[in-house]
Amino acid sequence: MSQASGRADIPQKAAPPNWILQHPAFQQMKELEVEDSTQVHAAFLVYIDLAEVRQWKEVSCVKSPELQVVLLEGREKEGAQIQTVLPLPVERALSHRSIRHVLARGFPMLLCAVASDSTLVYQRMTDGLVTPDPPVGPFQDVGRRQHRKRRQQC
């Protein structure tokens, strides 16, 4: 026991290095020199989700100098079309012009909102309006017919 401190000298273990800072994708994103560090962090979280969890193929990061953001590109599955993903922290504003800029790249676009608790919400963005697919299944409009019958009985 050390006389000066009054406690036993226990060798201090060095803290494990932060794996995020050592990850090659994070290093590549830092090299893109995007000024907004929260956007870079959001892009890394989305990268991990796409590459590790959803098993996307050929996920890479590119810089958008006009928007000063990191964009991700990848394929949902082997042989599928390349998609652009715009990861943004929920606090960051988004303009129509920035969406148009990303859509002008020629790839389908996903907007990914990244919450402070690392929740990710994806939204597919399109150039123009898209007609939704009709519902699947044997649906009948029974409720309105019954309502009409009740009105006629009164």
Buried (B, 14 or more C-beta within 10 A) or exposed (E): EEEEEEEEEEEEEEEEEEEEEEBEBBEBBBEBEBEBEEBBBBBBBBBBBBBEEEEBBEBEBBBBEEBEBBBBBBBBEEEEEBBBBBBBBEEBEEEEEBBEBBBEBEBBBBBBBBEEEEEBEBEEBEEEEEEEEEEEEEEEEEEEEEEEEEEEEE
